[in-house]
Amino acid sequence: MRVYPPPPITFPPAWHWFVDELLPSYVKKHYSPKEAWKEKPFGETDARFFFRGIEELSELFTDERSGHVPPYFKHPRFRSSYLLYFIPLQAAKFITLFQLHAKAMAAALSHARISGKLKIVDLGAGPATASLAFLIWFLNQPETEGISLEWDGFDTEAGILKDGKQLIELVASQFPKLRNKIQARTHTVSWWDAPGILNGENSLILMGNVLNEMPQNPRAEENQFHGFKKLFTKMNGGGCLIVEPASRSSSQLLSQLRNSFFEHSLLPASPTSLWGPCLHAEKCPLSFGKDWCHFSVPVDIPGKWFKKFSKALSSERQWVKFSYVWIASKDYPAPLTANTSRRVISDPLSVGKKNKIVLLCEPEQPKRLEIPVQIQIRRGDLLSGDHPTSQENFRR
Ligand SMILES: C[S@@+](CC[C@H](N)C(=O)[O-])C[C@H]1O[C@@H](n2cnc3c(N)ncnc32)[C@H](O)[C@@H]1O
């Protein structure tokens, strides 16, 4: 039996400039209450001033939500807080996932090389967090000459979407690899209307932290279902990455949605329909009940101001935590893994003197696996090799 932990996560050089220079100077210029402050460098006084909004927004995000989320992005106070603190936090999750699933990203690039156009769609984009992470990742990629980018951002809040577009253009203007090579468009509509607006096929569709904000009523669920159905017909290259918070409610919502894609044949019932985290296309074993499918990856998010804000929130982070599903496109299916491979979906549950137990992902029911204590194993690792499975017909 072999355990494959995730690769160490690194941050491209542009990340440091992005979080420590671009974001603070943008916020200062666009959100300072006094004209005289706007052109001066971001300093400790600014950090104290903007931290109040960060603290308030952080409380709003950590409260257990009951399907109703106030329209926080209508307030400049919360837009600026999100730009300063939540962009680095959420973008780090995308940077992590881009490295965990390097082959999905290679599929996005490969699709772009055919037409010379890399088409990125960001649904519920907010300040284009996921797309900004994408650009920072892209800057570090070899063999991208001749590729130009198109970006379509969708959100119901025009103000934050405008910030997102401006940030995309500012990042692009800074690097020869992107300068004059991005066409950015915003659409102030619900994300499920995107397929009617999008032209042709897209290289990568990103959706971060949106579904947990959807009202839970039959009408919204219907819109969502039909939105995905049409969206999947516009998906190519690296497919569609959906990231949600690591909380039980968000994660189980995502698992149930993933199940429904297969139950209603929106996706072929094959493991090749998903880049991850699942290795099978049958029912998720954690879509209901006390456990849920989420991941925590050891990552130290770089950023001077980010670290200061995290400390002030008593929330210093050595991990990034999230739930996700990454759907593969028809033309670039995910590769099959060995039929004995399993995803570890819990941290060690009980540690005895000699053995510990982890949950493995299997259709319908997780499998409890007892392993010797000396084997290093964590949630999210891939396990491969011979071990007894409860479902001998689960082979690929
Ligand atoms: C937590 S923010 C996430 C922003 C960004 N995707 C990120 O990961 O940082 C959620 C975003 O979803 C947007 N949103 C909520 N309902 C939406 C809908 N029906 N259609 C499009 N956007 C929506 C909100 O306006 C907000 O910008």
The ligand as an ORCA input file, in Angstrom:
! r2SCAN-3c Opt
* xyz 0 1
  C     -18.412     35.068     -1.281
  S     -18.527     35.960     -2.765
  C     -17.341     35.092     -3.733
  C     -16.672     35.954     -4.732
  C     -15.551     35.243     -5.493
  N     -16.078     34.252     -6.365
  C     -14.557     34.649     -4.529
  O     -14.405     33.417     -4.492
  O     -13.918     35.412     -3.818
  C     -20.021     35.382     -3.498
  C     -20.367     36.123     -4.778
  O     -21.490     35.506     -5.397
  C     -22.303     36.520     -5.948
  N     -23.641     35.988     -6.192
  C     -24.576     35.616     -5.298
  N     -25.670     35.168     -5.941
  C     -25.400     35.215     -7.279
  C     -26.109     34.876     -8.463
  N     -27.335     34.365     -8.408
  N     -25.522     35.062     -9.658
  C     -24.267     35.598     -9.724
  N     -23.557     35.941     -8.631
  C     -24.108     35.752     -7.431
  C     -22.235     37.601     -4.889
  O     -22.659     38.857     -5.380
  C     -20.763     37.561     -4.539
  O     -20.013     38.374     -5.389
*
